[in-house]
Amino acid sequence: MPFHLILVPVNIILIVVYLIARNRNNLKLTSWIQPLNTFLSIGIAALSLLNPGTNLSYTIWILIGLALCFAADIFNIDMNNDKIFFAGIAFFIVAYLEYAITFTKFNRGFHQGDILVGLLFIAIYAILMMLFWKNLGKYKIPVLIYGLILPFMVTRAISTLTGGVFPMTAAILVTAGSLMLYLGDIEYGMQRFYKPGKFTVGPICYAGGQLLIALSCAYFIS
């Protein structure tokens, strides 16, 4: 078995535990299971360096993004606490911007097809902000900023599919991972600022998205 796959089954099991902890609002369990999932993703990305041909530079950039998300996880346990919410969102803005820069850098910039994808996500952003607006209150500015950075990262990931630079497996992994992060945050936004309810896919999308992005390192071959 390739080294980077050793931790994957453990990570998947803990993702399920994370979903249960979030739905039960078990902050004690969440306080260690959420960062542990990201830490395992960091380990998976790092273990990819043991595989022949792994692109060292790309992996380091992804590890930096994962480390920023790990820091955000530590702040982001009780998402109903204002101080924690603001600290967590600040770290995630930096982390997802770092991912976007990484995808753009290794995809050799922007491409013509990015325009249509960008317009689509701008339309989604506008729809979501209209749904959330009346309940955002003091969160308006950070949510407006975060709401732009996250889909920007997703568009940069999607661009790797057609940019002709990323190995296709790595491009599929970062695209799927980024979309999962996006869907997970849409669910959280809907529950926090539109219609309260239990988590269904959000925790799985967040931790699973980080896992897929980490796995891309093993398939980005120099």
C-alpha positions as CSV (number, residue, x, y, z in Angstrom):
1,M,0.0,0.0,0.0
2,P,1.4,3.5,-0.9
3,F,2.4,5.3,2.3
4,H,-0.1,8.2,1.8
5,L,-3.0,5.8,2.0
6,I,-2.2,4.4,5.4
7,L,-4.0,7.1,7.3
8,V,-7.0,7.4,5.0
9,P,-9.2,4.7,6.7
10,V,-8.6,6.3,10.1
11,N,-9.5,9.7,8.7
12,I,-12.7,8.4,7.2
13,I,-13.8,6.8,10.5
14,L,-13.1,10.0,12.4
15,I,-15.0,12.1,9.8
16,V,-18.1,10.1,10.7
17,V,-17.4,10.6,14.4
18,Y,-17.0,14.3,13.7
19,L,-20.5,14.5,12.1
20,I,-22.0,12.8,15.1
21,A,-20.2,15.2,17.5
22,R,-21.4,18.2,15.6
23,N,-25.0,17.1,15.5
24,R,-25.0,16.4,19.2
25,N,-23.3,19.7,19.8
26,N,-20.7,17.8,21.8
27,L,-18.1,20.6,21.9
28,K,-15.7,18.6,24.1
29,L,-15.5,15.8,21.5
30,T,-15.5,18.4,18.6
31,S,-12.6,20.3,20.2
32,W,-10.2,17.5,19.5
33,I,-11.9,15.5,16.6
34,Q,-12.1,18.5,14.2
35,P,-8.4,19.5,14.4
36,L,-7.4,15.8,14.5
37,N,-9.1,15.2,11.2
38,T,-7.1,18.1,9.6
39,F,-3.9,16.9,11.3
40,L,-4.4,13.5,9.7
41,S,-4.8,15.2,6.3
42,I,-1.6,17.0,7.0
43,G,0.0,13.6,7.7
44,I,-1.4,12.2,4.4
45,A,0.0,15.0,2.4
46,A,3.4,14.7,4.1
47,L,3.5,10.9,3.6
48,S,3.1,11.5,-0.1
49,L,6.6,12.8,-0.1
50,L,7.8,9.2,0.4
51,N,6.4,8.3,-3.0
52,P,8.8,8.6,-6.0
53,G,8.1,11.6,-8.2
54,T,6.0,13.6,-5.8
55,N,6.2,17.4,-6.5
56,L,7.9,18.8,-3.4
57,S,7.0,22.4,-4.0
58,Y,3.3,21.7,-4.6
59,T,3.1,19.5,-1.5
60,I,4.7,22.2,0.7
61,W,2.2,24.8,-0.6
62,I,-0.7,22.4,0.2
63,L,0.8,21.7,3.6
64,I,0.9,25.4,4.4
65,G,-2.8,25.6,3.5
66,L,-3.7,22.6,5.7
67,A,-1.7,24.0,8.6
68,L,-3.7,27.3,8.3
69,C,-6.9,25.2,8.3
70,F,-5.6,23.3,11.4
71,A,-5.1,26.6,13.2
72,A,-8.6,27.7,12.1
73,D,-10.0,24.4,13.5
74,I,-8.7,25.2,16.9
75,F,-10.6,28.6,16.9
76,N,-13.7,27.2,15.2
77,I,-15.1,24.8,17.8
78,D,-18.0,26.7,19.2
79,M,-19.3,28.4,16.0
80,N,-22.0,30.3,18.0
81,N,-19.4,32.1,20.0
82,D,-18.7,35.5,18.4
83,K,-15.0,35.8,19.2
84,I,-14.4,32.2,18.0
85,F,-16.5,32.8,14.9
86,F,-14.5,35.9,13.9
87,A,-11.1,34.3,14.6
88,G,-12.0,31.1,12.7
89,I,-13.3,32.9,9.7
90,A,-10.1,35.1,9.6
91,F,-7.9,32.0,9.5
92,F,-10.1,30.3,6.9
93,I,-10.0,33.3,4.6
94,V,-6.2,33.2,4.7
95,A,-6.1,29.4,4.3
96,Y,-8.5,29.3,1.3
97,L,-6.8,32.2,-0.3
98,E,-3.5,30.3,0.0
99,Y,-5.1,27.3,-1.7
100,A,-6.4,29.5,-4.5
101,I,-2.9,30.9,-5.0
102,T,-1.5,27.4,-5.0
103,F,-3.9,26.1,-7.6
104,T,-3.3,29.2,-9.8
105,K,0.5,29.1,-9.5
106,F,0.7,25.4,-10.4
107,N,-1.9,25.8,-13.1
108,R,0.2,28.5,-14.7
109,G,-2.2,31.4,-14.1
110,F,-5.7,32.0,-15.5
111,H,-7.3,30.5,-18.6
112,Q,-10.1,31.5,-20.9
113,G,-12.5,29.0,-19.6
114,D,-12.3,30.6,-16.1
115,I,-14.6,33.4,-17.2
116,L,-17.7,31.4,-17.5
117,V,-17.0,29.5,-14.3
118,G,-16.3,32.7,-12.4
119,L,-19.6,34.2,-13.6
120,L,-21.5,31.2,-12.4
121,F,-20.0,31.4,-8.9
122,I,-20.6,35.1,-8.8
123,A,-24.3,34.4,-9.4
124,I,-24.3,31.8,-6.7
125,Y,-22.6,34.2,-4.3
126,A,-25.3,36.9,-5.0
127,I,-28.1,34.5,-4.4
128,L,-26.6,33.3,-1.1
129,M,-26.0,36.8,0.2
130,M,-29.6,37.8,-0.6
131,L,-30.8,34.8,1.4
132,F,-28.5,35.5,4.3
133,W,-28.6,39.3,4.3
134,K,-31.3,40.1,6.8
135,N,-29.9,37.7,9.4
136,L,-26.2,38.6,9.0
137,G,-26.2,41.6,11.4
138,K,-22.7,42.3,12.7
139,Y,-21.3,39.4,10.5
140,K,-22.0,41.2,7.2
141,I,-18.4,42.3,6.4
142,P,-16.6,39.0,7.3
143,V,-19.3,36.9,5.6
144,L,-19.2,39.1,2.4
145,I,-15.4,38.7,2.3
146,Y,-15.4,35.0,3.1
147,G,-18.2,34.4,0.7
148,L,-16.0,35.7,-2.1
149,I,-12.7,34.0,-1.1
150,L,-14.2,30.5,-0.8
151,P,-15.8,30.3,-4.3
152,F,-12.7,32.0,-5.7
153,M,-10.7,29.0,-4.4
154,V,-13.3,26.7,-6.0
155,T,-13.0,28.4,-9.4
156,R,-9.2,28.1,-9.2
157,A,-9.5,24.4,-8.5
158,I,-12.0,23.8,-11.3
159,S,-9.6,25.6,-13.7
160,T,-7.0,22.8,-13.1
161,L,-9.3,20.4,-14.9
162,T,-8.8,22.2,-18.2
163,G,-5.6,24.1,-17.7
164,G,-3.5,21.3,-19.2
165,V,-0.9,21.5,-16.4
166,F,-2.2,19.5,-13.4
167,P,-2.1,15.7,-13.7
168,M,-5.8,14.8,-14.1
169,T,-6.1,12.8,-10.9
170,A,-4.7,15.6,-8.9
171,A,-7.0,18.1,-10.6
172,I,-10.1,15.9,-9.9
173,L,-9.1,15.6,-6.3
174,V,-8.6,19.3,-5.7
175,T,-11.8,20.2,-7.6
176,A,-13.9,17.6,-5.6
177,G,-12.2,18.7,-2.4
178,S,-12.8,22.4,-2.9
179,L,-16.4,21.8,-4.0
180,M,-17.0,19.7,-0.8
181,L,-15.6,22.6,1.3
182,Y,-17.9,25.0,-0.5
183,L,-21.0,22.8,-0.1
184,G,-20.2,22.3,3.6
185,D,-20.0,26.0,4.2
186,I,-23.2,26.6,2.3
187,E,-25.0,24.2,4.6
188,Y,-23.6,26.0,7.6
189,G,-24.6,29.4,6.2
190,M,-28.1,28.2,5.5
191,Q,-28.5,26.9,9.1
192,R,-26.8,29.9,10.7
193,F,-28.3,32.7,8.7
194,Y,-31.4,31.3,7.0
195,K,-33.1,28.3,8.5
196,P,-31.7,26.6,11.6
197,G,-31.4,22.8,11.5
198,K,-29.1,19.8,12.0
199,F,-26.0,19.2,10.0
200,T,-26.4,16.6,7.3
201,V,-23.3,16.8,5.0
202,G,-21.4,19.9,6.3
203,P,-18.9,18.2,8.7
204,I,-18.3,15.4,6.2
205,C,-17.8,17.9,3.4
206,Y,-15.3,19.9,5.4
207,A,-13.1,17.1,6.7
208,G,-13.6,15.1,3.5
209,G,-12.7,18.1,1.4
210,Q,-9.4,18.6,3.3
211,L,-8.7,14.9,2.9
212,L,-9.1,15.0,-0.9
213,I,-6.9,18.1,-1.3
214,A,-4.3,16.4,0.8
215,L,-4.4,13.3,-1.3
216,S,-3.8,15.4,-4.5
217,C,-0.2,15.7,-3.4
218,A,0.5,12.1,-4.0
219,Y,-0.8,12.4,-7.6
220,F,0.9,15.7,-8.5
221,I,3.9,14.0,-10.1
222,S,6.9,16.1,-11.2
